[in-house]
């Protein structure tokens, strides 16, 4: 879904939107990939249509007094976006039903979709079946298409989407078809100015052309199209009159959708196809300059608020598929998933209650009401001690077990959560060893009750190189290297960058072995300590060498099992020149150092 801020006018969107961080990437890893393969012609279409007893779904009523009906009966969408694999559908569908869910939403439809439709139907659930159009939330979701000139792509979508509709239109699991996801907004990552406006017009015109072909094949299921902001609706109003209803993904701003619809003069109802607590793109930054993730209780309240605002627009908002029934246990999963690793959170029960299911006998998760970092969270020495203070209670009196995890998303975009050893100091205090790589890390405390429930809270810490006694005699001195990266990204990455006293500039070498970086101290000097601050591209094997003439070198320290981060060690050395000589890279890239400190 790649998020940006969204509510506003079309003009504001072209000038003031900021790019969104890819999310679970999280949840859309499999379905859009399959849809992309389909778009590329890599998946074959079935030879004949599936036969089953499908439902007749209609948008009925008149201006401001619409409703969705299924086989003539009113149907309010109480839904969740679908995250598990199709193979696990029978495992999770009963749980969804127990939550009061009657609808799930997907992002792609292809040859692998039938078991999901069948399982949903068998459990009394229907599917808002998506079709993926590039670029989605941005180029990272599938690449840029020129909707003015790329007739091959457009014709392929016009041909293939209706064929899949024809395949599944009689499946009782189908509720409606959803063409595209967030591409009106996402096109801003491909184009700008007048060209962006033309592309948005062309894209929504294609959506309408697809809609007409889908209607011709299947008159018994509505067609909608999702975007990430209500500013997309004027384009649909202008270019896609054949849509049966609109759809929007809106999180913290979902309560503003009603007024936007009223002010826009729209003549179609809508559904909310993603919503929930405030997203990473909507919250303020914390003291370390990264988005301040809401607490578990705040996230649960976000779902309650969202559903209240959807149901508050009676006769126009026909329901929602809130985000996200996912099991990924990673950065995005902790932010949004209702059951990461299959463990239920406060948000799970908030959705269940919102949808009218009975929660009175449920055993509910531990609540972490406090999580703090002792000392200065903006200056945590790499590899040093880090103490967390927590306060957690369990509503049912269950015994709580704890786990501490770290994540480096704001350093290297990794979504993985890594469990780390900790010492329980008692009284809700846990001592861990700080990561040895500088940058802003997320620290998570996970509290489980042994009954399938989990509470998770997180804080950021800024890890810095540990202080060193003595003077850095290499600071600001002339430096040379075997090679350096002259351009792209944050480069040029020259040798001097490693001796400028800054941890946001770096030296980067060519992608080969060996490579070296040396500093001229100006005269022969003794030193007792070296500190190396590696970027992601670190040295697995290297030596620290000294020389009086820059030609003849003596090794004073050797490393054969480097793992990056901070290398901090005492050494007995002397010479005018000091160098790090890399002989084996730790990655497929070159060598890269933020700082090379030499201390007397």
C-alpha positions in Angstrom: 0.0 0.0 0.0 3.0 2.3 0.2 1.6 5.2 2.1 1.6 8.9 1.8 -0.5 11.6 3.4 -3.6 11.7 1.4 -6.8 13.6 2.1 -7.1 16.8 0.2 -7.7 18.2 -3.2 -6.3 16.8 -6.4 -4.1 19.9 -6.7 -2.7 19.4 -3.2 -1.9 15.8 -4.0 0.3 16.6 -6.9 2.4 19.0 -5.0 2.3 18.1 -1.3 2.2 14.3 -1.0 5.2 12.6 0.4 6.3 9.1 -0.6 5.2 6.2 1.4 7.3 3.5 3.0 6.6 0.1 1.5 4.6 -1.9 4.0 4.2 -5.5 4.5 5.1 -5.6 2.0 3.7 -7.1 4.5 0.7 -8.2 3.0 0.9 -7.7 -0.7 3.9 -9.9 -1.3 2.1 -12.8 -3.0 -1.1 -11.5 -4.6 0.3 -8.5 -6.5 3.3 -10.7 -7.6 0.9 -13.2 -9.1 -1.1 -10.4 -10.6 2.1 -9.0 -12.1 3.0 -12.4 -13.6 -0.5 -12.5 -15.1 0.0 -9.1 -16.6 3.3 -10.2 -18.1 1.6 -13.2 -19.6 3.4 -15.6 -17.4 0.3 -17.3 -16.1 -2.1 -19.1 -18.4 -5.8 -18.6 -18.4 -8.2 -21.5 -17.8 -9.8 -23.1 -20.8 -13.3 -23.2 -19.4 -15.5 -21.4 -16.9 -16.0 -22.7 -13.4 -19.5 -23.8 -12.6 -21.1 -22.9 -9.3 -24.1 -21.2 -7.8 -23.1 -17.5 -7.6 -24.9 -14.7 -5.8 -26.5 -11.7 -7.3 -25.0 -8.6 -5.8 -26.4 -5.2 -6.4 -26.0 -1.6 -5.3 -29.6 -0.4 -4.8 -31.3 2.7 -3.7 -31.0 6.4 -4.6 -28.8 9.4 -3.9 -27.7 9.3 -0.3 -29.9 6.2 0.5 -28.0 3.3 -1.0 -27.4 -0.2 0.2 -25.6 -3.3 -1.0 -27.8 -6.4 -1.5 -26.9 -10.0 -1.9 -29.6 -12.1 -3.4 -32.0 -9.3 -2.5 -31.1 -9.1 1.2 -29.2 -6.1 2.7 -25.5 -6.6 3.1 -23.2 -4.4 5.1 -19.5 -5.2 4.5 -17.8 -6.1 7.8 -14.5 -7.0 6.4 -10.7 -7.5 6.7 -8.0 -7.4 4.2 -6.7 -11.0 3.6 -3.0 -11.8 4.5 -2.5 -15.6 4.9 -1.7 -17.9 2.0 -4.5 -19.4 0.0 -3.4 -22.8 1.3 -4.3 -21.7 4.8 -7.8 -20.4 4.0 -9.6 -23.3 5.7 -7.5 -22.7 8.8 -8.4 -19.1 9.2 -11.9 -18.7 7.8 -13.6 -20.1 10.9 -11.7 -17.5 13.0 -12.8 -14.7 10.7 -16.5 -15.9 11.0 -16.1 -15.9 14.8 -15.0 -12.2 14.6 -18.2 -11.3 12.8 -16.4 -10.8 9.5 -18.4 -11.5 6.4 -16.0 -10.2 3.7 -12.3 -10.3 2.9 -10.4 -8.3 0.3 -7.6 -9.3 -2.0 -5.3 -7.4 -4.3 -5.0 -9.9 -7.2 -7.1 -12.5 -8.9 -5.7 -15.3 -11.1 -5.6 -19.1 -11.4 -4.6 -19.5 -7.8 -7.7 -17.8 -6.5 -10.3 -20.6 -6.7 -9.4 -22.3 -3.4 -9.8 -19.0 -1.6 -13.2 -18.3 -3.1 -14.3 -21.8 -2.3 -13.2 -21.7 1.3 -14.7 -18.3 1.8 -18.0 -19.4 0.4 -18.0 -22.6 2.5 -17.7 -20.5 5.7 -20.2 -17.8 4.8 -17.7 -15.2 3.7 -17.5 -13.3 0.5 -14.5 -11.8 -1.4 -13.8 -8.4 -2.8 -11.6 -9.7 -5.6 -8.9 -7.3 -6.7 -7.1 -6.8 -10.0 -3.7 -5.3 -9.9 -2.8 -2.4 -12.1 0.6 -0.7 -12.1 2.0 1.2 -10.4 -0.2 0.5 -7.4 1.1 2.5 -4.4 4.3 3.4 -6.3 7.0 2.1 -8.7 8.1 -0.4 -6.0 4.7 -2.1 -6.4 5.1 -2.9 -10.1 6.7 -0.2 -12.1 5.5 2.7 -14.1 3.2 2.4 -17.1 2.5 5.1 -19.7 -1.3 5.0 -19.8 -1.3 7.4 -22.8 0.9 5.3 -25.1 1.3 1.8 -23.8 -1.5 0.1 -25.7 0.0 -3.3 -25.3 -0.3 -3.2 -21.5 -3.8 -1.7 -21.6 -5.1 -4.2 -24.1 -3.6 -7.1 -22.1 -5.5 -5.9 -19.0 -8.7 -5.3 -21.0 -8.4 -8.9 -22.2 -7.3 -10.8 -19.2 -9.3 -9.2 -16.3 -12.7 -10.0 -17.9 -11.5 -13.6 -18.6 -10.8 -14.1 -14.9 -14.2 -12.5 -14.1 -15.8 -15.0 -16.5 -14.0 -17.8 -14.7 -15.2 -16.9 -11.2 -18.4 -15.0 -11.7 -20.5 -18.0 -10.7 -18.5 -18.7 -7.6 -20.6 -18.0 -4.5 -17.5 -16.6 -2.8 -17.4 -13.5 -5.0 -18.9 -10.2 -3.7 -17.5 -7.7 -6.2 -14.6 -6.8 -8.4 -12.0 -4.2 -7.5 -10.0 -2.8 -10.4 -6.6 -1.3 -9.3 -5.2 -0.1 -6.0 -3.8 3.3 -5.2 -2.6 4.0 -8.7 -4.1 7.5 -9.1 -1.9 8.6 -6.2 0.9 6.2 -7.1 1.4 7.8 -10.5 2.9 10.8 -8.7 6.0 8.6 -8.3 6.2 8.3 -12.1 5.1 11.6 -13.4 4.6 15.3 -12.4 2.9 18.4 -13.6 0.7 18.4 -16.6 1.9 14.9 -17.6 0.8 13.5 -14.3 -2.7 14.9 -14.8 -2.9 13.3 -18.3 -1.7 10.0 -16.9 -4.3 10.1 -14.2 -7.0 10.8 -16.7 -5.8 8.0 -18.9 -5.6 5.5 -16.0 -9.1 6.2 -14.8 -10.4 6.0 -18.4 -8.8 2.5 -18.6 -10.5 1.6 -15.3 -13.8 2.5 -16.9 -13.1 0.6 -20.0 -12.3 -2.5 -17.9 -15.4 -1.9 -15.9 -17.6 -1.9 -19.0 -16.1 -5.2 -20.2 -16.5 -6.8 -16.7 -20.2 -5.7 -16.7 -20.7 -7.2 -20.1 -19.3 -10.5 -18.8 -20.8 -10.4 -15.3 -23.9 -8.1 -14.7 -24.4 -9.7 -11.3 -21.5 -8.3 -9.3 -20.6 -4.6 -8.8 -17.3 -3.1 -9.9 -15.3 -0.6 -7.9 -11.7 0.8 -7.9 -9.6 1.6 -4.9 -7.3 4.5 -4.4 -5.4 5.9 -1.5 -7.1 9.2 -1.1 -10.4 10.9 -1.8 -8.5 13.3 -4.1 -8.7 10.4 -6.7 -12.5 10.6 -6.8 -12.7 13.6 -9.1 -10.8 11.6 -11.7 -13.2 8.7 -11.4 -16.2 11.0 -11.4 -14.9 12.5 -14.7 -13.6 9.4 -16.4 -15.2 6.3 -14.9 -18.9 6.8 -14.8 -19.5 3.0 -15.2 -18.2 2.2 -11.7 -20.9 1.0 -9.4 -19.3 2.5 -6.3 -16.1 4.1 -5.2 -13.5 2.7 -2.8 -10.8 4.4 -0.7 -7.9 3.4 1.6 -7.9 5.8 4.5 -6.5 5.3 8.0 -6.2 8.1 10.5 -8.1 10.4 8.1 -11.0 8.0 7.6 -13.4 10.3 9.5 -12.8 13.0 7.0 -14.1 10.9 4.1 -17.7 11.7 4.7 -17.2 15.5 4.4 -15.0 15.0 1.3 -17.8 13.0 -0.3 -20.4 15.6 0.6 -18.3 18.5 -0.7 -17.4 16.6 -3.9 -20.9 16.3 -5.2 -20.6 12.6 -5.8 -23.5 10.5 -7.0 -22.1 7.0 -6.1 -21.7 5.3 -2.7 -18.4 4.1 -1.5 -16.6 1.5 0.6 -13.4 1.8 2.6 -11.1 -0.9 1.5 -8.3 -0.3 4.0 -8.5 1.5 7.3 -7.3 1.2 10.9 -4.9 3.0 13.2 -2.7 5.9 12.2 0.0 4.7 9.7 3.7 5.3 9.7 3.1 8.2 7.2 0.6 9.9 9.5 2.2 10.0 13.0 4.7 12.6 14.2 8.4 11.7 14.5 9.8 10.8 17.9 12.9 12.3 19.5 15.1 10.2 17.3 13.5 11.4 14.1 11.5 8.3 13.2 7.7 7.8 13.2 6.3 7.3 16.7 4.5 4.1 16.5 1.1 4.1 18.4 0.7 2.0 21.5 -1.3 -1.2 21.3 -4.3 0.4 23.0 -4.2 3.4 20.6 -4.1 1.0 17.6 -7.2 -0.9 19.0 -9.0 2.5 19.5 -8.1 3.3 15.9 -10.1 0.4 14.5 -13.0 1.3 16.8 -13.0 4.9 15.6 -12.7 3.9 11.9 -15.7 1.6 12.0 -17.7 4.3 13.8 -16.9 6.8 11.1 -17.8 4.3 8.3 -21.1 3.4 9.9 -21.7 7.1 10.6 -22.1 7.8 6.9 -25.4 6.0 6.6 -26.8 5.3 3.1 -23.5 6.1 1.5 -20.6 4.2 3.1 -21.6 0.6 2.5 -19.0 -1.0 4.8 -15.2 -1.6 5.1 -12.5 -4.1 4.9 -10.1 -3.0 7.7 -6.4 -3.6 7.6 -5.1 -6.3 8.3 -5.8 -10.0 8.9 -2.2 -10.9 8.5 0.3 -13.2 10.4 3.6 -11.6 9.3 5.7 -11.0 12.4 7.9 -8.2 11.1 8.1 -4.4 11.2 4.9 -3.8 9.2 3.2 -6.8 10.9 3.7 -5.3 14.3 2.3 -2.0 13.2 -0.9 -3.4 11.6 -1.5 -7.1 11.8 -4.2 -8.3 14.0 -2.5 -11.6 14.7 1.2 -11.6 14.0 2.6 -15.1 14.2 -1.0 -16.2 14.9 -1.2 -14.4 18.2 -4.1 -12.1 18.8 -3.7 -8.5 19.8 -5.9 -5.9 21.4 -6.8 -4.7 17.8 -8.1 -8.2 17.0 -10.7 -7.9 19.8 -11.5 -4.3 18.9 -12.5 -5.4 15.4 -14.4 -8.3 16.7 -16.4 -6.1 19.0 -16.9 -3.5 16.3 -18.4 -6.1 14.1 -20.9 -7.2 16.7 -19.4 -10.5 17.7 -19.6 -11.7 21.3 -16.3 -10.8 23.2 -17.7 -11.2 26.7 -16.1 -14.6 27.3 -12.8 -13.9 25.5 -9.4 -14.2 27.2 -7.7 -11.0 26.0 -4.0 -9.9 25.6 -1.6 -8.5 28.2 -1.5 -4.7 28.1 1.8 -3.0 28.2 1.0 0.4 29.6 4.6 1.7 29.8 7.8 1.1 28.0 10.8 3.4 28.5 14.5 3.4 27.9 16.6 4.2 30.9 19.2 7.0 30.2 19.5 8.9 27.0 17.7 7.0 24.2 19.4 9.3 21.7 22.9 8.3 22.8 23.1 4.5 23.4 26.6 3.3 23.0 27.0 0.5 20.4 27.4 -2.9 22.1 26.8 -1.3 25.6 24.2 -2.1 28.2 20.6 -0.9 27.5 18.0 -1.1 30.2 14.2 -1.1 29.4 11.5 -0.4 32.0 8.0 -1.8 31.4 4.7 -2.1 33.1 2.4 -4.8 31.9 -0.8 -6.4 33.3 -3.0 -9.2 32.1 -6.8 -8.6 32.3 -7.4 -12.3 33.0 -4.6 -12.7 35.5 -2.6 -14.9 33.2 1.2 -15.3 33.8 3.1 -13.1 31.4 6.1 -14.1 29.5 8.4 -11.6 27.8 10.6 -11.3 24.7 12.8 -8.4 23.5 13.4 -7.9 19.8 15.2 -5.4 17.6 14.7 -4.1 14.1 17.0 -2.0 11.8 14.3 -0.8 9.3 15.5 2.9 9.7 19.1 1.9 8.9 18.8 -0.6 6.1 15.1 -1.1 5.4 15.1 -4.6 6.9 11.7 -5.6 8.1 12.9 -8.5 10.2 12.5 -8.6 14.0 15.4 -10.3 15.8 15.0 -11.7 19.3 17.9 -10.7 21.6 19.0 -12.2 24.9 18.0 -10.2 28.0 18.4 -10.3 31.7 15.2 -9.8 33.8 16.2 -7.4 36.6 12.8 -7.7 38.2 10.2 -5.0 38.6 9.6 -4.8 34.9 13.2 -4.0 34.1 15.1 -5.8 31.3 18.8 -5.4 30.5 19.9 -6.1 26.9 23.1 -5.5 24.9 22.6 -2.7 22.5 23.1 -3.4 18.8 26.7 -2.7 17.7 25.7 -0.9 14.5 25.1 2.9 14.8 21.8 4.3 13.7 18.2 4.4 14.9 16.9 1.0 15.9 13.4 -0.1 17.0 13.3 -2.0 20.3 10.2 -4.2 20.9 8.9 -5.8 24.1 6.5 -8.6 23.5 4.3 -9.9 26.3 2.4 -13.2 25.9 -0.1 -14.9 28.1 0.1 -18.5 27.1 -3.4 -18.3 25.8 -2.7 -17.2 22.2 -2.6 -13.5 22.9 0.2 -11.0 22.7 0.8 -7.4 23.6 3.7 -5.5 21.9 5.1 -2.1 22.5 8.1 -0.4 20.8 10.5 2.5 21.2 13.4 3.8 19.1 16.9 4.2 20.3 19.8 5.9 18.5 22.9 3.8 18.7 26.1 5.8 18.6 29.8 4.8 18.5 31.0 4.2 22.1 33.1 7.0 23.6 36.8 6.6 23.4 39.3 8.1 25.8 42.1 10.0 24.1 42.3 12.2 21.0 41.5 11.1 17.5 44.8 12.0 15.8 43.4 11.0 12.4 40.6 13.5 12.4 40.7 15.9 9.5 44.1 14.5 8.2 44.8 13.9 4.5 43.5 10.5 3.3 43.8 8.4 0.2 42.3 5.1 -0.8 42.8 2.3 -3.4 39.5 3.4 -4.9 36.3 5.3 -4.1 32.7 5.5 -5.5 32.4 8.8 -7.4 28.6 9.1 -7.7 25.1 7.8 -7.2 23.1 7.8 -3.9 25.0 9.6 -1.1 28.3 9.6 -3.0 30.9 10.8 -3.9 32.3 8.7 -1.1 35.9 9.8 -0.9 38.6 8.7 1.5 38.4 12.0 3.4 34.8 11.2 4.4 36.1 8.6 6.8 38.1 11.2 8.8 35.7 14.1 9.0 34.2 13.3 12.3 30.7 12.7 10.9 28.7 9.4 11.0 26.6 10.3 8.1 29.3 10.5 5.4 31.4 7.6 4.3 34.2 6.2 2.2 33.1 3.5 -0.3 35.4 1.4 -2.4 35.1 -0.5 -5.7 33.4 -3.9 -5.5 36.5 -6.0 -5.4 39.3 -7.3 -3.2 41.6 -6.1 -1.9 41.0 -2.5 -1.1 42.7 -0.1 1.4 42.1 3.3 3.1 44.9 5.2 4.7 45.5 8.4 6.6 48.6 10.6 6.8 49.1 11.7 10.4 51.8 14.2 9.2 54.5 12.7 11.4 55.3 9.5 13.2 52.9 9.1 16.1 52.0 6.4 18.6 48.4 5.3 19.1 46.6 2.9 21.5 43.1 2.5 20.1 41.2 2.2 16.8 37.5 2.5 16.2 36.0 1.6 12.8 32.3 2.5 12.1 31.3 0.3 9.2 28.4 1.0 6.9 26.3 -2.0 5.6 29.2 -2.9 3.3 31.7 -4.1 5.9 35.0 -6.1 5.9 34.9 -9.7 6.9 38.7 -9.8 6.9 41.1 -6.9 7.2 44.3 -5.7 8.9 45.3 -2.5 10.5 48.8 -1.5 9.3 51.3 1.3 9.9 54.1 2.7 7.9 56.7 5.5 8.1 57.1 6.0 4.4 53.7 4.8 2.9 55.4 2.0 1.2 56.5 -0.6 3.8 53.8 -1.7 6.1 53.6 -3.5 9.4 50.5 -5.2 10.6 49.4 -4.3 14.2 45.9 -5.8 14.2 44.2 -8.5 12.2 40.5 -9.4 11.9 39.2 -12.6 10.1 35.6 -12.8 11.3 34.3 -9.3 11.0 30.5 -8.7 11.1 30.2 -5.0 10.6 28.9 -2.3 12.9 31.5 -1.0 15.3 34.9 -2.5 15.6 36.5 -1.0 18.7 39.8 -2.4 19.9 43.1 -1.5 21.7 46.3 -1.7 19.7 49.9 -0.8 20.1 50.9 1.0 17.0 53.2 3.8 15.7 53.8 5.4 12.3 53.1 8.3 10.1 50.6 6.4 8.0 47.8 4.2 9.2 45.6 2.1 7.0 42.9 -0.5 7.0 43.6 -3.1 4.4 40.5 -5.1 3.4 41.1 -8.6 2.1 37.6 -10.1 2.2 34.3 -8.3 1.9 31.4 -9.2 4.0 28.9 -8.4 1.3 28.7 -8.4 -2.5 29.4 -4.7 -2.5 32.6 -2.9 -1.7 34.0 -1.7 1.6 32.4 1.2 3.2 33.4 3.1 6.4 31.6 6.0 8.1 34.6 6.7 10.4 38.1 5.5 10.9 39.3 6.8 14.3 42.9 6.5 15.5 43.4 7.4 19.2 46.5 8.2 21.2 
